[in-house]
Amino acid sequence: MIIDGRKVISFCSNDYLGLANHPDVKKAFISGVEQYGVGSGAAHLINGHTKAHHELEEKLAEFTGYPRALLFSTGYMANLGLAQALVSRGDTVFEDRLNHASLIDGGLLSGARLIRYPHNDIDQLNEKLNTRESGEKLVMSDSVFSMDGDIADTNGLVNTCRQHDAWLMLDDAHGFGVLGKTGKGILEHTSTTSNDVSIYMATLGKAVGTAGAFIAGNDDLIETLIQQARTYVYTTAQPPAIAVATIESLRLIKNEPQHRENLQTNINYFKQCAKESEIPLGKSDTAIQPIIIGEVEKTVKISESLLENGLLVTAIRPPTVPTGTARLRITLSATQTKSQIELLVEHIATHTTGNSY
Ligand SMILES: Cc1ncc(COP(=O)(O)O)c(C=O)c1O
């Protein structure tokens, strides 16, 4: 990136595969603009829904193994719309304490009772589900936790939801395109299927490199969302050229595994270098590698010092993360080089050696 005229290496983007700048994706975007213009002009249900949106929805459904998929303009809107469409007063939403803000806000705005359970604690979730006898039950969880990079106990969630006849929704914003042998995401990674996870959501602005999000599920779910999700109904459809570019991205995810392989090589290399330099890491094996510093001021100072050395790692502070856990949230990408990773680790080590996680 270039900041104030100076070149810096970014270690905080979610463009995990480098597809945002892939020449074929850029070309597809430009051709989409030439065909459709820039804006969609209206909501999907008026006349903003183009052939490109439709084709993308069909391809996303096929790729994820669900009967249908529905596009939203952002992931935040998908999560708000989903909760609001499915539950209301008298129902209960259960959420992991470390869920992304959009899931928490979705639960809060739905009017249902929101119950949060300790991070990845399936026993506690089970107990809390036992206390609710009436109304619908919806369990929502990040698949890869956005600030910690660890993965939800998916099989535990599947079994518990089944026992309690609860809907299970997974937000695969940080898994789609990168997890699993062919990049299909959390289901492929955990050998689960669309029969286990009734509601699947993923964003397109991260590994896919474009923008927007989708929810995948069965016919009843998608028809309910089309009729009831206010963040779907009452907003302008995403520009069709984004859908055209996303179709190309999806093709690359399927046909060019080297991006995923490069990412994995970089994750492994970063972890190995950090270990050798005694930098305390968390439990993550994904592209999200947080280094917990604790105090806000210290975290900001380290981030500023990294920037002075040409390395961009923004400081993540409360309320985005719990008090006392301010951190450097490092994200790896397929496009980083070994020497860039070495430089990062070298500079971080001068600030963190001796910390315990
Ligand atoms: C887990 C998770 N869900 C949802 C979102 C929101 O997606 P979007 O940026 O498309 O609004 C994000 C991050 O942006 C996220 O990390």
The ligand as an SDF file (V2000), in Angstrom:
LIG
                    3D

 16 16  0  0  0  0  0  0  0  0999 V2000
  -17.1880  -12.6610   10.8300 C   0  0  0  0  0  0  0  0  0  0  0  0
  -17.6490  -11.4790   10.0260 C   0  0  0  0  0  0  0  0  0  0  0  0
  -18.9320  -11.3990    9.6490 N   0  0  0  0  0  0  0  0  0  0  0  0
  -19.3810  -10.3590    8.9410 C   0  0  0  0  0  0  0  0  0  0  0  0
  -18.5580   -9.3340    8.5600 C   0  0  0  0  0  0  0  0  0  0  0  0
  -19.1250   -8.1850    7.8070 C   0  0  0  0  0  0  0  0  0  0  0  0
  -18.9140   -8.3200    6.4370 O   0  0  0  0  0  0  0  0  0  0  0  0
  -18.8750   -7.0660    5.4780 P   0  0  0  0  0  0  0  0  0  0  0  0
  -17.5470   -6.4140    5.6460 O   0  0  0  0  0  0  0  0  0  0  0  0
  -19.1270   -7.5930    4.1170 O   0  0  0  0  0  0  0  0  0  0  0  0
  -19.9880   -6.1500    5.9420 O   0  0  0  0  0  0  0  0  0  0  0  0
  -17.1910   -9.3780    8.9270 C   0  0  0  0  0  0  0  0  0  0  0  0
  -16.2020   -8.3480    8.5760 C   0  0  0  0  0  0  0  0  0  0  0  0
  -16.2930   -7.4430    7.8990 O   0  0  0  0  0  0  0  0  0  0  0  0
  -16.7330  -10.4690    9.6830 C   0  0  0  0  0  0  0  0  0  0  0  0
  -15.4470  -10.5420   10.0720 O   0  0  0  0  0  0  0  0  0  0  0  0
  1  2  1  0
  2  3  1  0
  2 15  2  0
  3  4  2  0
  4  5  1  0
  5  6  1  0
  5 12  2  0
  6  7  1  0
  7  8  1  0
  8  9  2  0
  8 10  1  0
  8 11  1  0
 12 13  1  0
 12 15  1  0
 13 14  2  0
 15 16  1  0
M  END
$$$$
